[in-house]
Amino acid sequence: MPAQSPRFRSVLDQFAPYRPGGRVASPDGRSFKLSSNESPFGPLPSVTEVIAAAFADVNRYPDNGAAELTEAIARRHRIPPEHVAVGCGSVGVTQQLLAAAAEPGAEVVYAWRSFEAYPLLVRLAGADEVIVPIRDETHDLAAMADAITPRTRVVFVCNPNNPTGTVVRRVELENFLDRVPPECLVVLDEAYAEYVRDPDVPDGLGLYRDRPNTAVLRTFSKAYGLAGLRVGFLVGHEPVATAVRKTLLPFSVNTIAQAAAIASLAAEAELLARAGQVVKEGLRHGRIRPWVGLLITRPLAIIPAVLIIGIRGNSSVTDLLVLSQVILALQLPFAMFPLLHFTSSRKRMGKWRNGWFLLLTGWGSALLITAMDIDGLPAAFKGAWIVITGH
């Protein structure tokens, strides 16, 4: 007789639990887990002092309503406290939101690829997923609006999008919001809002004010550097925030987390200056890496050039150098692609930067040139190179 076991929800067979990126320690014991987009900076000294003082009260339950933190968030963003719902990170607030709005038979729309927790949380809520593929590494808002049906309860728009790093701008986002029916809730997931420098990317906290079916998710994990303490919040009109507060797991935002978040809001100017440093560093790498990749792969152009010269029986050193330059010119647009689109997916852009794609374009150019039979080919290429480069 087969052994009996306790029964669990069948949805658990459809996915694996959330797995954060692995942590690798260097010889000196430090690690920088880039996959989790953690802040490279630790808490400010003023925040650390508050954290240390809060330890004295860990024998007491935290304020379940996080009243002081809620008031601090409301003052900072000039919104009514009744519009704020606090939770255990923005992921925890997302789960609270879906527990309040989603159920079997309801639909939740989100883009993919986007935040990794969306599929997990939607399925756990028992709702039906409606997945809209991203286009050009960002949300296809027109397609997402088309995907809304009378069964749709929630639509997630991650802006900036995680993991592609792309954004949707004001006009397209407002046009999308205008198309969403009032009974459907749009959630603007703005975990990385503090890193945005594009003035055309709207602040969701400005958009939600005149839209009762729009809510905003924020977190203290990224720019505020409190990922280990798990504090996030939702801003929405009172019916939305009230529903989300009802599904809070009791005492899930602990005393230390609440105190640290309040202290971080008080030191926000310094923390946002740190976020600015991260942005500058990211832009610097985004502009430099394509050129570095081009310099590294420059010698690779010599190899297909040698192949062409060998097949054609022309051993002129001048012709060899000219052909290698032309092949390099053919690779140039692909090397420049990340420079023009440095906000795109790091994973995908890595494939363009690592040299393999440039190597393939070089060899492809070699095969194409070898297949041609034009008299004076090197001279023609030399002229083309002068036109392309100006020297």
C-alpha positions as CSV (number, residue, x, y, z in Angstrom):
1,M,0.0,0.0,0.0
2,P,1.6,3.3,-1.0
3,A,2.5,5.7,1.7
4,Q,0.1,8.6,2.2
5,S,1.4,12.2,2.4
6,P,-0.3,15.5,3.3
7,R,-1.9,17.2,0.3
8,F,-0.8,20.6,-0.9
9,R,-1.9,23.0,-3.6
10,S,-1.4,21.7,-7.1
11,V,0.0,25.1,-8.2
12,L,3.2,24.3,-6.2
13,D,4.0,21.7,-8.9
14,Q,4.2,24.4,-11.6
15,F,7.2,26.4,-10.4
16,A,10.2,26.4,-8.2
17,P,10.6,28.7,-5.2
18,Y,12.2,32.1,-5.7
19,R,16.0,31.7,-5.9
20,P,18.1,34.8,-5.4
21,G,21.5,35.1,-7.0
22,G,24.3,33.1,-5.5
23,R,26.8,34.8,-3.2
24,V,30.5,34.4,-4.0
25,A,33.2,35.5,-1.6
26,S,36.5,36.8,-2.7
27,P,39.8,35.9,-1.0
28,D,39.4,38.8,1.4
29,G,35.9,37.7,2.3
30,R,34.0,40.4,0.5
31,S,31.4,39.8,-2.2
32,F,29.5,42.0,-4.6
33,K,26.3,40.2,-5.8
34,L,25.4,42.2,-8.9
35,S,22.5,40.0,-9.7
36,S,20.4,41.4,-6.8
37,N,21.1,45.1,-7.6
38,E,22.1,45.8,-4.0
39,S,23.4,49.2,-3.0
40,P,27.2,49.1,-2.7
41,F,26.9,51.4,0.3
42,G,26.2,50.4,3.8
43,P,23.8,52.4,6.1
44,L,24.7,55.9,7.0
45,P,26.2,56.4,10.4
46,S,23.1,58.2,11.6
47,V,21.0,55.3,10.4
48,T,23.3,52.8,12.0
49,E,23.0,54.5,15.4
50,V,19.2,54.3,15.2
51,I,19.4,50.6,14.3
52,A,21.7,49.9,17.3
53,A,19.3,51.7,19.6
54,A,16.3,49.8,18.2
55,F,17.9,46.5,19.3
56,A,16.9,47.3,22.9
57,D,13.3,46.8,22.1
58,V,13.4,43.5,20.2
59,N,11.7,41.8,23.1
60,R,8.5,43.8,22.1
61,Y,6.3,43.3,19.1
62,P,6.7,46.1,16.5
63,D,3.9,48.6,15.7
64,N,1.8,46.5,13.4
65,G,0.4,49.5,11.7
66,A,3.8,51.2,11.3
67,A,2.1,54.5,12.2
68,E,5.3,56.6,12.7
69,L,6.8,55.3,9.4
70,T,3.5,55.8,7.6
71,E,3.4,59.4,8.8
72,A,7.0,59.9,7.7
73,I,6.4,58.6,4.2
74,A,3.3,60.7,3.9
75,R,5.2,63.9,5.0
76,R,8.0,63.2,2.6
77,H,5.8,62.7,-0.4
78,R,3.0,65.2,0.6
79,I,0.2,62.7,0.5
80,P,-2.4,61.6,3.1
81,P,-1.3,58.9,5.5
82,E,-4.5,57.0,4.5
83,H,-2.9,56.6,1.0
84,V,0.1,54.6,2.4
85,A,0.4,50.9,3.0
86,V,3.7,49.5,4.4
87,G,4.9,46.0,4.0
88,C,7.9,43.6,4.1
89,G,9.7,45.0,1.1
90,S,8.0,45.9,-2.1
91,V,7.7,42.2,-2.8
92,G,5.8,41.7,0.4
93,V,3.5,44.6,-0.5
94,T,3.0,43.1,-3.9
95,Q,1.9,39.8,-2.3
96,Q,-0.5,41.8,0.0
97,L,-1.9,43.6,-3.1
98,L,-2.5,40.3,-5.0
99,A,-4.1,38.7,-1.9
100,A,-6.5,41.7,-1.8
101,A,-7.3,41.9,-5.6
102,A,-6.6,38.5,-7.2
103,E,-8.4,35.2,-7.0
104,P,-9.3,32.2,-9.1
105,G,-10.9,33.4,-12.3
106,A,-9.3,36.8,-12.2
107,E,-6.5,37.9,-14.5
108,V,-3.2,39.8,-13.8
109,V,-1.3,41.3,-16.7
110,Y,2.4,41.9,-16.7
111,A,5.2,42.2,-19.2
112,W,7.9,39.6,-19.6
113,R,10.7,39.7,-19.1
114,S,10.2,41.8,-16.0
115,F,10.4,41.4,-12.2
116,E,11.1,37.7,-11.4
117,A,8.6,37.6,-8.5
118,Y,5.5,38.4,-10.6
119,P,4.9,34.9,-11.9
120,L,5.4,33.3,-8.5
121,L,3.1,35.7,-6.7
122,V,0.4,35.7,-9.3
123,R,0.2,31.9,-9.3
124,L,0.2,31.7,-5.5
125,A,-2.8,34.1,-5.6
126,G,-4.6,31.6,-7.8
127,A,-5.1,34.2,-10.6
128,D,-4.6,33.6,-14.3
129,E,-1.4,35.2,-15.8
130,V,-1.6,37.3,-18.9
131,I,1.9,37.7,-20.1
132,V,2.8,40.3,-22.7
133,P,6.2,40.0,-24.3
134,I,8.4,43.1,-24.0
135,R,9.4,44.9,-27.3
136,D,12.7,46.6,-27.8
137,E,13.6,45.6,-24.2
138,T,10.7,47.6,-22.7
139,H,7.0,47.3,-22.0
140,D,4.7,47.1,-25.0
141,L,2.0,49.3,-23.4
142,A,-0.3,49.2,-26.4
143,A,-0.3,45.4,-26.4
144,M,-0.8,45.4,-22.6
145,A,-3.8,47.6,-22.9
146,D,-5.2,45.3,-25.6
147,A,-4.7,42.3,-23.3
148,I,-7.1,43.8,-20.6
149,T,-10.4,42.0,-20.4
150,P,-13.4,42.3,-18.0
151,R,-11.6,39.7,-15.8
152,T,-8.4,41.8,-15.4
153,R,-7.9,42.9,-11.8
154,V,-4.3,44.2,-11.8
155,V,-1.7,45.3,-14.4
156,F,1.9,45.7,-13.4
157,V,4.2,48.2,-15.1
158,C,7.7,48.0,-13.8
159,N,9.3,51.4,-14.5
160,P,12.3,51.3,-14.8
161,N,11.9,47.7,-15.8
162,N,13.9,45.0,-13.9
163,P,16.0,43.4,-15.4
164,T,16.2,45.3,-18.7
165,G,16.8,48.7,-17.2
166,T,14.5,50.4,-19.8
167,V,11.8,52.9,-19.1
168,V,8.4,54.0,-20.4
169,R,8.0,57.8,-20.7
170,R,5.3,60.2,-19.8
171,V,3.2,60.4,-23.0
172,E,3.1,56.6,-23.6
173,L,2.4,55.9,-20.0
174,E,-0.4,58.5,-19.7
175,N,-1.9,57.2,-23.0
176,F,-1.9,53.7,-21.6
177,L,-3.5,54.8,-18.3
178,D,-6.2,56.5,-20.2
179,R,-7.1,53.2,-21.9
180,V,-7.3,51.2,-18.7
181,P,-10.9,50.8,-17.4
182,P,-11.5,52.3,-13.9
183,E,-12.2,49.0,-12.3
184,C,-8.8,47.7,-13.2
185,L,-5.9,48.6,-11.0
186,V,-2.6,49.7,-12.6
187,V,0.5,49.2,-10.3
188,L,3.6,51.2,-11.2
189,D,6.4,49.3,-9.7
190,E,9.1,52.0,-9.1
191,A,11.7,50.2,-7.0
192,Y,14.5,52.0,-9.0
193,A,12.8,55.4,-9.2
194,E,15.6,57.1,-7.3
195,Y,18.1,56.2,-10.1
196,V,16.1,57.8,-12.9
197,R,17.6,60.9,-14.5
198,D,15.5,61.1,-17.7
199,P,13.2,64.1,-17.1
200,D,10.6,62.5,-19.5
201,V,10.1,59.5,-17.2
202,P,7.2,60.4,-14.9
203,D,7.1,60.1,-11.2
204,G,4.2,57.7,-10.4
205,L,3.5,59.6,-7.2
206,G,2.4,62.5,-9.4
207,L,0.4,60.3,-11.8
208,Y,-1.6,58.5,-9.1
209,R,-3.1,61.6,-7.5
210,D,-5.8,62.1,-10.2
211,R,-6.2,58.4,-11.0
212,P,-8.0,56.3,-8.4
213,N,-7.1,53.1,-10.2
214,T,-3.4,53.8,-10.2
215,A,-1.0,52.8,-7.3
216,V,2.7,53.0,-6.9
217,L,5.2,50.6,-5.3
218,R,8.4,51.9,-3.7
219,T,11.1,50.2,-1.6
220,F,13.8,51.1,0.9
221,S,16.0,48.2,-0.4
222,K,17.8,49.9,-3.3
223,A,18.7,53.6,-3.0
224,Y,18.2,53.7,0.7
225,G,20.4,50.6,1.3
226,L,18.1,48.7,3.6
227,A,17.7,45.5,1.6
228,G,18.5,43.3,4.6
229,L,15.7,44.9,6.7
230,R,12.9,44.5,4.1
231,V,10.7,47.6,4.1
232,G,8.5,48.7,1.2
233,F,5.3,50.6,0.7
234,L,2.4,51.2,-1.6
235,V,0.9,54.6,-2.4
236,G,-2.7,54.6,-3.7
237,H,-6.1,56.1,-3.1
238,E,-7.7,55.2,0.2
239,P,-9.7,52.2,-1.0
240,V,-6.6,50.6,-2.5
241,A,-4.3,51.3,0.5
242,T,-6.9,50.1,2.9
243,A,-7.4,46.8,1.1
244,V,-3.6,46.2,1.0
245,R,-3.3,47.0,4.7
246,K,-5.9,44.3,5.5
247,T,-3.8,41.5,4.0
248,L,-0.6,42.5,5.9
249,L,1.1,39.5,7.6
250,P,0.9,40.7,11.3
251,F,4.2,42.3,12.6
252,S,6.0,41.5,9.3
253,V,7.7,44.9,9.3
254,N,9.9,44.7,12.4
255,T,10.9,47.4,14.9
256,I,14.4,47.8,13.6
257,A,13.3,48.0,10.0
258,Q,10.7,50.7,10.8
259,A,13.3,52.8,12.8
260,A,15.9,52.5,10.0
261,A,13.4,53.5,7.3
262,I,12.4,56.6,9.3
263,A,16.0,57.5,9.9
264,S,16.8,57.0,6.2
265,L,14.0,59.4,5.2
266,A,15.5,62.0,7.5
267,A,18.9,61.5,5.8
268,E,17.4,61.2,2.3
269,A,19.5,63.9,0.7
270,E,22.8,62.1,1.5
271,L,21.4,58.8,0.4
272,L,20.1,60.1,-2.9
273,A,23.6,61.7,-3.5
274,R,25.0,58.2,-3.2
275,A,22.4,56.9,-5.7
276,G,23.7,59.7,-8.1
277,Q,27.2,58.3,-7.8
278,V,25.9,54.9,-8.9
279,V,24.1,56.4,-11.8
280,K,27.3,58.2,-13.0
281,E,29.3,55.1,-12.7
282,G,26.8,53.1,-14.7
283,L,26.7,55.8,-17.4
284,R,30.5,55.9,-17.6
285,H,30.7,52.1,-18.1
286,G,27.9,52.2,-20.6
287,R,29.8,54.7,-22.7
288,I,33.3,53.2,-22.4
289,R,32.7,49.5,-22.8
290,P,31.8,49.5,-26.5
291,W,35.0,51.2,-27.3
292,V,37.0,48.9,-25.1
293,G,35.4,45.9,-26.8
294,L,36.2,47.4,-30.2
295,L,39.9,47.8,-29.3
296,I,40.1,44.3,-27.9
297,T,38.6,42.7,-31.0
298,R,40.6,44.8,-33.5
299,P,43.2,42.1,-33.9
300,L,40.5,39.6,-34.7
301,A,39.9,41.4,-38.0
302,I,43.4,40.5,-39.1
303,I,42.6,36.7,-39.2
304,P,39.8,36.8,-41.8
305,A,41.9,39.3,-43.7
306,V,44.7,36.8,-43.9
307,L,42.2,34.2,-45.1
308,I,41.1,36.5,-47.9
309,I,44.6,37.3,-49.0
310,G,45.6,33.6,-48.9
311,I,42.7,32.5,-51.0
312,R,43.2,35.3,-53.6
313,G,47.0,34.6,-53.7
314,N,47.8,38.2,-53.0
315,S,50.5,38.6,-50.3
316,S,50.7,42.4,-50.2
317,V,51.1,43.6,-46.7
318,T,49.3,46.8,-47.7
319,D,46.3,44.9,-48.9
320,L,46.3,42.8,-45.7
321,L,46.1,45.9,-43.5
322,V,43.5,47.6,-45.7
323,L,41.3,44.5,-45.6
324,S,41.6,44.2,-41.9
325,Q,40.5,47.8,-41.5
326,V,37.5,47.3,-43.8
327,I,36.4,44.2,-41.8
328,L,36.8,46.3,-38.6
329,A,34.6,49.0,-40.2
330,L,32.0,46.3,-40.8
331,Q,32.1,45.4,-37.2
332,L,31.9,49.0,-36.0
333,P,28.1,49.4,-36.0
334,F,27.7,46.3,-33.9
335,A,30.3,47.5,-31.4
336,M,28.5,50.9,-31.2
337,F,25.1,49.3,-30.6
338,P,25.5,49.2,-26.8
339,L,26.7,52.8,-26.8
340,L,23.3,53.8,-28.3
341,H,21.3,51.5,-26.1
342,F,23.2,51.3,-22.8
343,T,19.9,51.1,-20.8
344,S,19.1,47.8,-22.3
345,S,19.3,44.3,-20.8
346,R,22.7,43.7,-19.2
347,K,22.6,40.1,-20.1
348,R,21.8,40.7,-23.7
349,M,24.2,43.6,-24.1
350,G,26.9,41.3,-22.6
351,K,26.6,39.1,-25.6
352,W,27.3,42.1,-27.9
353,R,30.2,43.3,-25.8
354,N,32.1,40.1,-25.2
355,G,33.7,40.0,-28.6
356,W,32.1,36.9,-29.9
357,F,29.6,38.7,-32.0
358,L,32.3,40.9,-33.4
359,L,34.4,37.9,-34.3
360,L,31.5,36.3,-36.1
361,T,30.9,39.5,-38.1
362,G,34.6,39.6,-39.0
363,W,34.5,36.0,-40.3
364,G,31.2,36.6,-42.0
365,S,32.7,39.6,-43.8
366,A,35.7,37.4,-44.8
367,L,33.4,34.8,-46.4
368,L,31.4,37.5,-48.2
369,I,34.5,39.2,-49.6
370,T,36.1,35.9,-50.6
371,A,33.0,34.9,-52.6
372,M,33.2,38.2,-54.6
373,D,35.3,38.4,-57.7
374,I,36.0,42.1,-58.4
375,D,39.2,43.4,-60.0
376,G,41.0,45.8,-57.8
377,L,39.2,44.7,-54.7
378,P,41.8,46.0,-52.2
379,A,41.8,49.5,-53.8
380,A,38.0,49.7,-53.7
381,F,38.0,48.7,-50.1
382,K,40.7,51.3,-49.3
383,G,38.4,54.0,-50.8
384,A,35.5,52.7,-48.8
385,W,37.5,52.8,-45.6
386,I,38.5,56.5,-46.3
387,V,34.8,57.3,-46.8
388,I,33.8,55.5,-43.5
389,T,36.5,56.9,-41.3
390,G,37.6,60.1,-42.9
391,H,41.3,59.1,-42.9
